Amino acid sequence: MSGMNAPALESVLTCPKCGFAKRERMPTDACQFYYECGDCRALLRPKAGDCCVFCSFGSVPCPPKQADNSCCG
């Protein structure tokens, strides 16, 4: 075994506007640039310096960031 853990594929996204949180499955082959809050319908976009909404608002960063600390794209 190489000692490497498989990346987490789910993250809880929390809306900064209303606080609504929902577990979502993360794409493994692309960044997710937009996410619509399921409660207040706010359109979330990555914060400056982040590659995707999971890196900005998720409980777990995206799989590429988990793997080697670099953003996708």
Order of alpha helices (4+ residues) and beta strands (2+ residues): beta-beta-beta-beta-alpha-alpha
